[in-house]
Amino acid sequence: MTKFIFVTGGVVSGLGKGITSASLGMLMKARGFRTTNIKIDPYINYDAGTMNPYQHGEVFVLDDGGEVDLDLGNYERFLDTNLTFDHNITTGKVYSAVIEKERRGEYLGATVQVIPHITNEIKERIRRIARDYEVVVVEIGGTVGDIESMPFLEAARQMQLEEGRDNVAFVHVTYVPKLKVVGEQKTKPTQHSVKELRSLGIQPDAIVARSEDPLEEGARKKISLFTNVPEEAVVSAYDVEDTYEVPLLLEKEGLPAYLTKRLGLPERKPELDAWREMVEKYKSLSDEVEIAIVGKYVKLADSYLSIKEALKHSSVANDVKVRIRWIEAEDVEREGTALLEGVDGIIVPGGFGARGSEGKIEAIRYARENDIPFLGICFGFQLTVVEFARNVLGLKGAHSTEIDPQTPHPVVDLMPEQRGLDRLGGTMRLGVYPVKVKPGTLAHRLYGRELIYERHRHRWEVNPDYIERFEKAGLVFSGIAGDDERRMEILELPGHSYFIATQFHPEFKSRPMSPAPVFRGLVKAARERRQ
């Protein structure tokens, strides 16, 4: 039988349910169980693709082209695995499927209702994924009490009834505040949250108590008493320096061992040596480099979560800690490139729309003219082409037709098949595609092979009509699409210490033990510059 661990959240959002779920998945996998993670998002959007990053953090892209919640990025990094679009269940997906079945007459004239039709659809989607695994960790997004989460919590309650209590466990993540006035940890919010959960028919098996400091013994006893959860299953998840420490903290607190016993799984010693070594190495790094991220969503760092993580992975690989200087692209437009002075590297990430694009172009120019290690990603790749066209080729007014449809030099343009689309969701070039890498280039030195597979999320492309002019002026397109030679994938500038840009998103495939090659190369070049 597959074992299910449902992770719910209480009191407030943003407590780290995603990291807790990712950590539990990783700790079960480290014990040798075939494990996967599922994320339930209660929003009515079909997927995360059309959401503004300020609303929900970055849009993470999977191999199969699924545009999903950033928590799936954490799952992939922690479990070192590739997930599918089916691993993200949204209210939009569930209701779309149920309505489609109703229209086809599959419910044989029944009145279609939340129970049983919506809950059955939810359970069916969870079980479809679960077939190939021994342990499935299911994170239910939102906070207990939210109206949107109700059908998912009800489906989880029904699953425990149907699968048997020995095969389904509930872990509830709550917040334990410490009021400065009284100086003690308060358990009442946790008590109320569990009361709310129990009113829905769910008794948590374990509580992960999030707090700034380790949980006091008195607070642990009180939570146990009032929530009917054994003391050993009330886990202290206090703030740590780095998210990759969380699995080690939960292991030390005994949560995975408790859940293993609770679900009747064989007890096994987890393989955590490599992970522990990676965490210790990152914490011990003393040398630093500073890399600027010039973006349009920098007020919410989660908008660039995978880039932050790829830099962290590259820190460990290069024995140097990366400090990020967050720079709003619009500030560069107003205040100039003085904001970039003193950095050891510059990243211009993806993003859609005109806002901040001129600031990004100025940052690219600054990196190119001052020989500062540079990495452009997706829209950053396209704007690198625009910058080169304007300032090296002298093509006045050159731009992307996304920003200026009337530009005299459309150096970045839509492919014919993208024109006239009236649906924005899921219609881009999405997911993994092959990229052919030219031998003898920086890209080839970084990747060490001539064929790579990387994840994409874009609509506009380098205009093939201008490629010859770019190459004559010294720009090298060192990667082209393996499935369509009209599409440019990687560009670089020879003679520069490190200047590379990719049409794909390398950050989505970066892992703690194997950083994305272009990020590893950027941090290495930044370290050499600093030294």
NORMOVEN-V110906 format. One record per residue. N is the residue number from 1. RES is the residue in three letters. OMEGA is omega in degrees with one decimal (* if undefined). NEAR is the number of other C-alpha atoms within 8 Angstrom. Layout:
# NORMOVEN-V110906
n=N res=RES omega=OMEGA near=NEAR
n=N res=RES omega=OMEGA near=NEAR
This chain:
# NORMOVEN-V110906
n=1 res=MET omega=172.6 near=4
n=2 res=THR omega=176.2 near=10
n=3 res=LYS omega=-178.2 near=10
n=4 res=PHE omega=173.1 near=11
n=5 res=ILE omega=178.1 near=12
n=6 res=PHE omega=179.4 near=13
n=7 res=VAL omega=178.8 near=14
n=8 res=THR omega=-179.0 near=14
n=9 res=GLY omega=179.6 near=16
n=10 res=GLY omega=176.2 near=14
n=11 res=VAL omega=178.5 near=11
n=12 res=VAL omega=175.9 near=9
n=13 res=SER omega=176.4 near=8
n=14 res=GLY omega=-178.7 near=5
n=15 res=LEU omega=-176.8 near=10
n=16 res=GLY omega=174.7 near=6
n=17 res=LYS omega=-178.4 near=12
n=18 res=GLY omega=179.4 near=10
n=19 res=ILE omega=176.9 near=11
n=20 res=THR omega=-179.4 near=10
n=21 res=SER omega=178.8 near=14
n=22 res=ALA omega=-179.4 near=13
n=23 res=SER omega=178.9 near=12
n=24 res=LEU omega=177.3 near=11
n=25 res=GLY omega=-178.9 near=16
n=26 res=MET omega=-178.5 near=12
n=27 res=LEU omega=175.7 near=12
n=28 res=MET omega=177.2 near=14
n=29 res=LYS omega=179.3 near=11
n=30 res=ALA omega=176.4 near=10
n=31 res=ARG omega=176.3 near=10
n=32 res=GLY omega=177.2 near=8
n=33 res=PHE omega=173.4 near=10
n=34 res=ARG omega=-169.2 near=10
n=35 res=THR omega=170.3 near=13
n=36 res=THR omega=179.5 near=10
n=37 res=ASN omega=175.3 near=13
n=38 res=ILE omega=175.7 near=13
n=39 res=LYS omega=174.4 near=14
n=40 res=ILE omega=177.1 near=12
n=41 res=ASP omega=-173.8 near=12
n=42 res=PRO omega=-179.7 near=12
n=43 res=TYR omega=-173.9 near=8
n=44 res=ILE omega=172.4 near=8
n=45 res=ASN omega=177.8 near=9
n=46 res=TYR omega=175.2 near=8
n=47 res=ASP omega=-175.7 near=12
n=48 res=ALA omega=-168.4 near=10
n=49 res=GLY omega=-176.1 near=9
n=50 res=THR omega=-177.4 near=7
n=51 res=MET omega=173.9 near=8
n=52 res=ASN omega=179.8 near=7
n=53 res=PRO omega=176.7 near=11
n=54 res=TYR omega=-179.2 near=8
n=55 res=GLN omega=-164.5 near=6
n=56 res=HIS omega=-175.1 near=10
n=57 res=GLY omega=-174.1 near=14
n=58 res=GLU omega=170.4 near=12
n=59 res=VAL omega=-179.1 near=14
n=60 res=PHE omega=-177.6 near=11
n=61 res=VAL omega=-179.0 near=14
n=62 res=LEU omega=178.9 near=16
n=63 res=ASP omega=-175.3 near=11
n=64 res=ASP omega=177.5 near=9
n=65 res=GLY omega=177.6 near=12
n=66 res=GLY omega=174.5 near=12
n=67 res=GLU omega=-167.1 near=13
n=68 res=VAL omega=178.8 near=14
n=69 res=ASP omega=-177.5 near=15
n=70 res=LEU omega=178.5 near=11
n=71 res=ASP omega=178.1 near=9
n=72 res=LEU omega=173.0 near=13
n=73 res=GLY omega=176.4 near=11
n=74 res=ASN omega=179.3 near=11
n=75 res=TYR omega=-177.9 near=15
n=76 res=GLU omega=-178.5 near=11
n=77 res=ARG omega=-177.0 near=11
n=78 res=PHE omega=-177.3 near=12
n=79 res=LEU omega=-175.9 near=11
n=80 res=ASP omega=-175.4 near=8
n=81 res=THR omega=173.6 near=7
n=82 res=ASN omega=-179.3 near=7
n=83 res=LEU omega=179.7 near=9
n=84 res=THR omega=179.2 near=10
n=85 res=PHE omega=179.7 near=11
n=86 res=ASP omega=178.6 near=7
n=87 res=HIS omega=176.7 near=10
n=88 res=ASN omega=-179.1 near=13
n=89 res=ILE omega=179.0 near=13
n=90 res=THR omega=174.5 near=14
n=91 res=THR omega=180.0 near=12
n=92 res=GLY omega=179.3 near=11
n=93 res=LYS omega=-175.7 near=12
n=94 res=VAL omega=-178.0 near=12
n=95 res=TYR omega=177.3 near=9
n=96 res=SER omega=-177.5 near=8
n=97 res=ALA omega=-178.8 near=9
n=98 res=VAL omega=179.4 near=11
n=99 res=ILE omega=178.9 near=8
n=100 res=GLU omega=178.3 near=8
n=101 res=LYS omega=179.0 near=10
n=102 res=GLU omega=-179.4 near=10
n=103 res=ARG omega=-179.9 near=7
n=104 res=ARG omega=178.7 near=6
n=105 res=GLY omega=-175.3 near=8
n=106 res=GLU omega=-178.5 near=7
n=107 res=TYR omega=172.2 near=8
n=108 res=LEU omega=174.6 near=5
n=109 res=GLY omega=179.7 near=5
n=110 res=ALA omega=171.2 near=5
n=111 res=THR omega=-176.1 near=4
n=112 res=VAL omega=-174.8 near=7
n=113 res=GLN omega=178.8 near=7
n=114 res=VAL omega=172.9 near=8
n=115 res=ILE omega=15.6 near=7
n=116 res=PRO omega=-165.2 near=7
n=117 res=HIS omega=179.8 near=10
n=118 res=ILE omega=-178.1 near=13
n=119 res=THR omega=177.1 near=13
n=120 res=ASN omega=178.7 near=10
n=121 res=GLU omega=179.3 near=11
n=122 res=ILE omega=-178.1 near=12
n=123 res=LYS omega=-179.9 near=11
n=124 res=GLU omega=-179.9 near=8
n=125 res=ARG omega=177.6 near=10
n=126 res=ILE omega=-176.5 near=9
n=127 res=ARG omega=179.2 near=8
n=128 res=ARG omega=177.6 near=7
n=129 res=ILE omega=-170.6 near=10
n=130 res=ALA omega=-174.2 near=11
n=131 res=ARG omega=-173.2 near=7
n=132 res=ASP omega=-171.5 near=6
n=133 res=TYR omega=175.7 near=12
n=134 res=GLU omega=-180.0 near=11
n=135 res=VAL omega=177.0 near=14
n=136 res=VAL omega=177.3 near=15
n=137 res=VAL omega=-177.3 near=15
n=138 res=VAL omega=178.1 near=13
n=139 res=GLU omega=176.7 near=14
n=140 res=ILE omega=-176.2 near=15
n=141 res=GLY omega=-179.5 near=11
n=142 res=GLY omega=-176.8 near=10
n=143 res=THR omega=178.6 near=12
n=144 res=VAL omega=-174.7 near=12
n=145 res=GLY omega=175.9 near=8
n=146 res=ASP omega=-179.2 near=8
n=147 res=ILE omega=-176.6 near=5
n=148 res=GLU omega=-173.9 near=7
n=149 res=SER omega=-171.1 near=14
n=150 res=MET omega=-178.5 near=9
n=151 res=PRO omega=-178.4 near=10
n=152 res=PHE omega=177.6 near=12
n=153 res=LEU omega=177.8 near=10
n=154 res=GLU omega=178.0 near=10
n=155 res=ALA omega=179.1 near=12
n=156 res=ALA omega=177.8 near=10
n=157 res=ARG omega=179.4 near=10
n=158 res=GLN omega=-179.2 near=8
n=159 res=MET omega=178.8 near=11
n=160 res=GLN omega=178.1 near=12
n=161 res=LEU omega=-174.5 near=8
n=162 res=GLU omega=-176.9 near=6
n=163 res=GLU omega=-176.5 near=8
n=164 res=GLY omega=-175.8 near=9
n=165 res=ARG omega=-179.0 near=8
n=166 res=ASP omega=-175.5 near=8
n=167 res=ASN omega=-178.8 near=13
n=168 res=VAL omega=177.4 near=14
n=169 res=ALA omega=179.1 near=15
n=170 res=PHE omega=175.8 near=13
n=171 res=VAL omega=-176.9 near=13
n=172 res=HIS omega=-179.4 near=14
n=173 res=VAL omega=-177.9 near=14
n=174 res=THR omega=-177.7 near=16
n=175 res=TYR omega=176.3 near=13
n=176 res=VAL omega=-177.5 near=12
n=177 res=PRO omega=175.1 near=9
n=178 res=LYS omega=-177.9 near=9
n=179 res=LEU omega=-177.7 near=9
n=180 res=LYS omega=-176.7 near=6
n=181 res=VAL omega=-178.1 near=4
n=182 res=VAL omega=175.5 near=5
n=183 res=GLY omega=177.2 near=7
n=184 res=GLU omega=179.7 near=7
n=185 res=GLN omega=-176.5 near=11
n=186 res=LYS omega=-175.8 near=10
n=187 res=THR omega=-174.7 near=11
n=188 res=LYS omega=178.1 near=6
n=189 res=PRO omega=178.2 near=11
n=190 res=THR omega=178.8 near=13
n=191 res=GLN omega=-178.8 near=11
n=192 res=HIS omega=-178.3 near=8
n=193 res=SER omega=179.1 near=12
n=194 res=VAL omega=176.7 near=13
n=195 res=LYS omega=178.6 near=9
n=196 res=GLU omega=-180.0 near=10
n=197 res=LEU omega=-179.0 near=13
n=198 res=ARG omega=177.7 near=10
n=199 res=SER omega=176.8 near=7
n=200 res=LEU omega=176.6 near=8
n=201 res=GLY omega=-179.5 near=7
n=202 res=ILE omega=173.9 near=9
n=203 res=GLN omega=179.3 near=8
n=204 res=PRO omega=176.3 near=13
n=205 res=ASP omega=-179.7 near=10
n=206 res=ALA omega=177.1 near=13
n=207 res=ILE omega=174.7 near=13
n=208 res=VAL omega=-175.8 near=12
n=209 res=ALA omega=178.9 near=14
n=210 res=ARG omega=179.6 near=13
n=211 res=SER omega=179.9 near=14
n=212 res=GLU omega=-179.0 near=7
n=213 res=ASP omega=177.2 near=6
n=214 res=PRO omega=-177.8 near=8
n=215 res=LEU omega=178.8 near=12
n=216 res=GLU omega=-176.2 near=7
n=217 res=GLU omega=179.5 near=6
n=218 res=GLY omega=-179.9 near=6
n=219 res=ALA omega=179.4 near=11
n=220 res=ARG omega=-179.8 near=11
n=221 res=LYS omega=-178.1 near=9
n=222 res=LYS omega=178.5 near=9
n=223 res=ILE omega=179.8 near=13
n=224 res=SER omega=-176.6 near=12
n=225 res=LEU omega=-173.0 near=8
n=226 res=PHE omega=-178.2 near=7
n=227 res=THR omega=179.2 near=9
n=228 res=ASN omega=177.9 near=6
n=229 res=VAL omega=-179.9 near=13
n=230 res=PRO omega=-178.3 near=8
n=231 res=GLU omega=-177.7 near=8
n=232 res=GLU omega=-178.7 near=7
n=233 res=ALA omega=171.7 near=12
n=234 res=VAL omega=-167.8 near=14
n=235 res=VAL omega=177.8 near=13
n=236 res=SER omega=177.4 near=11
n=237 res=ALA omega=-177.7 near=13
n=238 res=TYR omega=-177.0 near=11
n=239 res=ASP omega=176.3 near=8
n=240 res=VAL omega=-175.8 near=7
n=241 res=GLU omega=-172.6 near=5
n=242 res=ASP omega=-176.2 near=6
n=243 res=THR omega=-179.0 near=7
n=244 res=TYR omega=174.7 near=7
n=245 res=GLU omega=-172.0 near=10
n=246 res=VAL omega=177.5 near=13
n=247 res=PRO omega=-179.2 near=12
n=248 res=LEU omega=178.0 near=9
n=249 res=LEU omega=179.9 near=9
n=250 res=LEU omega=176.9 near=13
n=251 res=GLU omega=-180.0 near=11
n=252 res=LYS omega=-179.9 near=7
n=253 res=GLU omega=174.5 near=8
n=254 res=GLY omega=-177.4 near=11
n=255 res=LEU omega=-179.3 near=12
n=256 res=PRO omega=178.3 near=11
n=257 res=ALA omega=179.1 near=9
n=258 res=TYR omega=-178.7 near=10
n=259 res=LEU omega=177.1 near=9
n=260 res=THR omega=179.2 near=11
n=261 res=LYS omega=-178.1 near=10
n=262 res=ARG omega=-177.6 near=9
n=263 res=LEU omega=176.6 near=11
n=264 res=GLY omega=177.6 near=8
n=265 res=LEU omega=177.7 near=7
n=266 res=PRO omega=179.9 near=6
n=267 res=GLU omega=179.2 near=7
n=268 res=ARG omega=177.4 near=6
n=269 res=LYS omega=-178.1 near=5
n=270 res=PRO omega=175.1 near=9
n=271 res=GLU omega=-175.1 near=7
n=272 res=LEU omega=-174.0 near=7
n=273 res=ASP omega=-177.5 near=6
n=274 res=ALA omega=179.8 near=7
n=275 res=TRP omega=-179.8 near=7
n=276 res=ARG omega=179.1 near=9
n=277 res=GLU omega=179.6 near=8
n=278 res=MET omega=-179.6 near=11
n=279 res=VAL omega=-179.7 near=10
n=280 res=GLU omega=-179.5 near=8
n=281 res=LYS omega=-179.3 near=9
n=282 res=TYR omega=-178.3 near=10
n=283 res=LYS omega=-176.0 near=6
n=284 res=SER omega=-177.9 near=6
n=285 res=LEU omega=-179.8 near=10
n=286 res=SER omega=177.3 near=6
n=287 res=ASP omega=-177.9 near=7
n=288 res=GLU omega=165.1 near=10
n=289 res=VAL omega=179.2 near=14
n=290 res=GLU omega=179.5 near=12
n=291 res=ILE omega=179.7 near=14
n=292 res=ALA omega=169.5 near=14
n=293 res=ILE omega=-177.0 near=12
n=294 res=VAL omega=-173.9 near=15
n=295 res=GLY omega=-179.6 near=15
n=296 res=LYS omega=178.5 near=10
n=297 res=TYR omega=-169.9 near=10
n=298 res=VAL omega=177.9 near=12
n=299 res=LYS omega=175.2 near=5
n=300 res=LEU omega=-174.4 near=8
n=301 res=ALA omega=179.0 near=9
n=302 res=ASP omega=176.3 near=8
n=303 res=SER omega=-178.5 near=13
n=304 res=TYR omega=-173.7 near=10
n=305 res=LEU omega=-176.7 near=11
n=306 res=SER omega=176.5 near=11
n=307 res=ILE omega=176.6 near=8
n=308 res=LYS omega=-178.1 near=8
n=309 res=GLU omega=178.8 near=11
n=310 res=ALA omega=176.9 near=15
n=311 res=LEU omega=177.5 near=12
n=312 res=LYS omega=178.6 near=11
n=313 res=HIS omega=-178.7 near=15
n=314 res=SER omega=175.1 near=13
n=315 res=SER omega=-178.1 near=14
n=316 res=VAL omega=-178.0 near=12
n=317 res=ALA omega=-175.8 near=8
n=318 res=ASN omega=179.7 near=9
n=319 res=ASP omega=178.8 near=8
n=320 res=VAL omega=-178.8 near=12
n=321 res=LYS omega=178.3 near=13
n=322 res=VAL omega=170.6 near=12
n=323 res=ARG omega=-177.1 near=8
n=324 res=ILE omega=170.9 near=8
n=325 res=ARG omega=-178.1 near=8
n=326 res=TRP omega=-178.6 near=9
n=327 res=ILE omega=176.9 near=12
n=328 res=GLU omega=-176.8 near=13
n=329 res=ALA omega=179.1 near=14
n=330 res=GLU omega=176.9 near=12
n=331 res=ASP omega=177.1 near=10
n=332 res=VAL omega=177.3 near=15
n=333 res=GLU omega=-176.6 near=11
n=334 res=ARG omega=-169.3 near=6
n=335 res=GLU omega=177.6 near=8
n=336 res=GLY omega=-172.9 near=9
n=337 res=THR omega=174.8 near=10
n=338 res=ALA omega=178.6 near=6
n=339 res=LEU omega=-176.1 near=8
n=340 res=LEU omega=-175.2 near=8
n=341 res=GLU omega=175.6 near=6
n=342 res=GLY omega=179.5 near=4
n=343 res=VAL omega=-179.0 near=10
n=344 res=ASP omega=179.4 near=14
n=345 res=GLY omega=-178.5 near=14
n=346 res=ILE omega=172.4 near=15
n=347 res=ILE omega=169.7 near=12
n=348 res=VAL omega=-173.1 near=14
n=349 res=PRO omega=178.9 near=12
n=350 res=GLY omega=-178.4 near=9
n=351 res=GLY omega=-178.9 near=8
n=352 res=PHE omega=171.9 near=5
n=353 res=GLY omega=-170.6 near=7
n=354 res=ALA omega=-172.2 near=7
n=355 res=ARG omega=176.7 near=6
n=356 res=GLY omega=-174.2 near=12
n=357 res=SER omega=179.7 near=11
n=358 res=GLU omega=176.6 near=9
n=359 res=GLY omega=177.1 near=12
n=360 res=LYS omega=179.8 near=15
n=361 res=ILE omega=178.5 near=12
n=362 res=GLU omega=178.7 near=13
n=363 res=ALA omega=178.6 near=14
n=364 res=ILE omega=179.0 near=13
n=365 res=ARG omega=179.8 near=9
n=366 res=TYR omega=179.3 near=10
n=367 res=ALA omega=-177.6 near=12
n=368 res=ARG omega=-174.9 near=11
n=369 res=GLU omega=-178.1 near=7
n=370 res=ASN omega=178.6 near=6
n=371 res=ASP omega=176.3 near=9
n=372 res=ILE omega=178.7 near=14
n=373 res=PRO omega=-170.5 near=14
n=374 res=PHE omega=173.2 near=15
n=375 res=LEU omega=175.1 near=14
n=376 res=GLY omega=-177.2 near=14
n=377 res=ILE omega=174.3 near=16
n=378 res=CYS omega=177.1 near=16
n=379 res=PHE omega=175.9 near=13
n=380 res=GLY omega=174.8 near=13
n=381 res=PHE omega=-178.6 near=14
n=382 res=GLN omega=-179.6 near=13
n=383 res=LEU omega=174.0 near=14
n=384 res=THR omega=176.2 near=12
n=385 res=VAL omega=179.3 near=11
n=386 res=VAL omega=-179.3 near=14
n=387 res=GLU omega=-179.1 near=13
n=388 res=PHE omega=179.6 near=9
n=389 res=ALA omega=-178.0 near=13
n=390 res=ARG omega=-166.4 near=12
n=391 res=ASN omega=175.9 near=8
n=392 res=VAL omega=179.0 near=8
n=393 res=LEU omega=179.3 near=10
n=394 res=GLY omega=179.9 near=7
n=395 res=LEU omega=-175.0 near=9
n=396 res=LYS omega=177.2 near=7
n=397 res=GLY omega=178.3 near=8
n=398 res=ALA omega=-179.1 near=13
n=399 res=HIS omega=170.9 near=13
n=400 res=SER omega=179.1 near=16
n=401 res=THR omega=173.1 near=12
n=402 res=GLU omega=-175.9 near=9
n=403 res=ILE omega=-178.0 near=8
n=404 res=ASP omega=-178.1 near=8
n=405 res=PRO omega=-177.4 near=8
n=406 res=GLN omega=-176.9 near=5
n=407 res=THR omega=177.9 near=11
n=408 res=PRO omega=-179.7 near=7
n=409 res=HIS omega=-179.3 near=9
n=410 res=PRO omega=-175.8 near=12
n=411 res=VAL omega=172.7 near=14
n=412 res=VAL omega=-170.8 near=14
n=413 res=ASP omega=175.1 near=12
n=414 res=LEU omega=168.8 near=11
n=415 res=MET omega=-175.9 near=9
n=416 res=PRO omega=-175.9 near=5
n=417 res=GLU omega=-179.9 near=5
n=418 res=GLN omega=-176.5 near=9
n=419 res=ARG omega=174.6 near=7
n=420 res=GLY omega=178.0 near=4
n=421 res=LEU omega=178.1 near=7
n=422 res=ASP omega=177.6 near=4
n=423 res=ARG omega=-179.2 near=5
n=424 res=LEU omega=-174.2 near=8
n=425 res=GLY omega=171.8 near=7
n=426 res=GLY omega=-175.7 near=7
n=427 res=THR omega=178.9 near=8
n=428 res=MET omega=167.4 near=10
n=429 res=ARG omega=-169.6 near=8
n=430 res=LEU omega=173.2 near=14
n=431 res=GLY omega=-173.7 near=14
n=432 res=VAL omega=172.9 near=12
n=433 res=TYR omega=178.0 near=11
n=434 res=PRO omega=176.3 near=11
n=435 res=VAL omega=177.1 near=14
n=436 res=LYS omega=-176.4 near=11
n=437 res=VAL omega=-178.1 near=13
n=438 res=LYS omega=176.5 near=10
n=439 res=PRO omega=176.0 near=6
n=440 res=GLY omega=-179.4 near=6
n=441 res=THR omega=175.2 near=8
n=442 res=LEU omega=180.0 near=8
n=443 res=ALA omega=-179.3 near=14
n=444 res=HIS omega=177.4 near=14
n=445 res=ARG omega=-178.6 near=8
n=446 res=LEU omega=-174.4 near=9
n=447 res=TYR omega=179.2 near=9
n=448 res=GLY omega=175.4 near=6
n=449 res=ARG omega=-176.7 near=7
n=450 res=GLU omega=176.8 near=10
n=451 res=LEU omega=179.3 near=9
n=452 res=ILE omega=178.4 near=10
n=453 res=TYR omega=-176.6 near=8
n=454 res=GLU omega=-174.8 near=13
n=455 res=ARG omega=-175.3 near=17
n=456 res=HIS omega=171.6 near=14
n=457 res=ARG omega=-178.2 near=12
n=458 res=HIS omega=-179.9 near=9
n=459 res=ARG omega=-175.6 near=9
n=460 res=TRP omega=-177.4 near=10
n=461 res=GLU omega=170.4 near=11
n=462 res=VAL omega=-179.2 near=12
n=463 res=ASN omega=-176.7 near=10
n=464 res=PRO omega=-178.8 near=7
n=465 res=ASP omega=-174.8 near=6
n=466 res=TYR omega=-170.4 near=8
n=467 res=ILE omega=-178.8 near=9
n=468 res=GLU omega=-179.7 near=7
n=469 res=ARG omega=177.9 near=8
n=470 res=PHE omega=-175.1 near=12
n=471 res=GLU omega=176.6 near=10
n=472 res=LYS omega=-178.0 near=7
n=473 res=ALA omega=172.9 near=8
n=474 res=GLY omega=176.3 near=8
n=475 res=LEU omega=-178.2 near=11
n=476 res=VAL omega=171.4 near=10
n=477 res=PHE omega=-171.5 near=11
n=478 res=SER omega=175.8 near=14
n=479 res=GLY omega=175.0 near=13
n=480 res=ILE omega=-175.7 near=15
n=481 res=ALA omega=179.9 near=14
n=482 res=GLY omega=-177.7 near=10
n=483 res=ASP omega=-176.0 near=7
n=484 res=ASP omega=-171.5 near=7
n=485 res=GLU omega=174.9 near=8
n=486 res=ARG omega=-172.0 near=7
n=487 res=ARG omega=176.5 near=10
n=488 res=MET omega=-173.6 near=13
n=489 res=GLU omega=-179.6 near=13
n=490 res=ILE omega=171.4 near=14
n=491 res=LEU omega=176.6 near=14
n=492 res=GLU omega=178.6 near=13
n=493 res=LEU omega=176.6 near=11
n=494 res=PRO omega=179.5 near=8
n=495 res=GLY omega=177.5 near=4
n=496 res=HIS omega=-178.2 near=8
n=497 res=SER omega=175.7 near=8
n=498 res=TYR omega=-178.6 near=12
n=499 res=PHE omega=-175.1 near=13
n=500 res=ILE omega=176.7 near=13
n=501 res=ALA omega=-176.8 near=15
n=502 res=THR omega=175.7 near=14
n=503 res=GLN omega=178.4 near=13
n=504 res=PHE omega=-179.3 near=11
n=505 res=HIS omega=-177.6 near=12
n=506 res=PRO omega=-176.4 near=12
n=507 res=GLU omega=-176.1 near=11
n=508 res=PHE omega=179.8 near=11
n=509 res=LYS omega=178.9 near=8
n=510 res=SER omega=-178.8 near=14
n=511 res=ARG omega=-178.6 near=12
n=512 res=PRO omega=-177.3 near=12
n=513 res=MET omega=178.4 near=6
n=514 res=SER omega=-177.4 near=7
n=515 res=PRO omega=174.4 near=13
n=516 res=ALA omega=-174.3 near=13
n=517 res=PRO omega=-177.6 near=8
n=518 res=VAL omega=175.3 near=11
n=519 res=PHE omega=178.3 near=13
n=520 res=ARG omega=178.9 near=15
n=521 res=GLY omega=179.3 near=10
n=522 res=LEU omega=-178.1 near=13
n=523 res=VAL omega=177.2 near=15
n=524 res=LYS omega=-179.9 near=9
n=525 res=ALA omega=178.7 near=12
n=526 res=ALA omega=178.9 near=14
n=527 res=ARG omega=179.4 near=12
n=528 res=GLU omega=178.6 near=7
n=529 res=ARG omega=-178.9 near=7
n=530 res=ARG omega=-177.9 near=7
n=531 res=GLN omega=* near=4
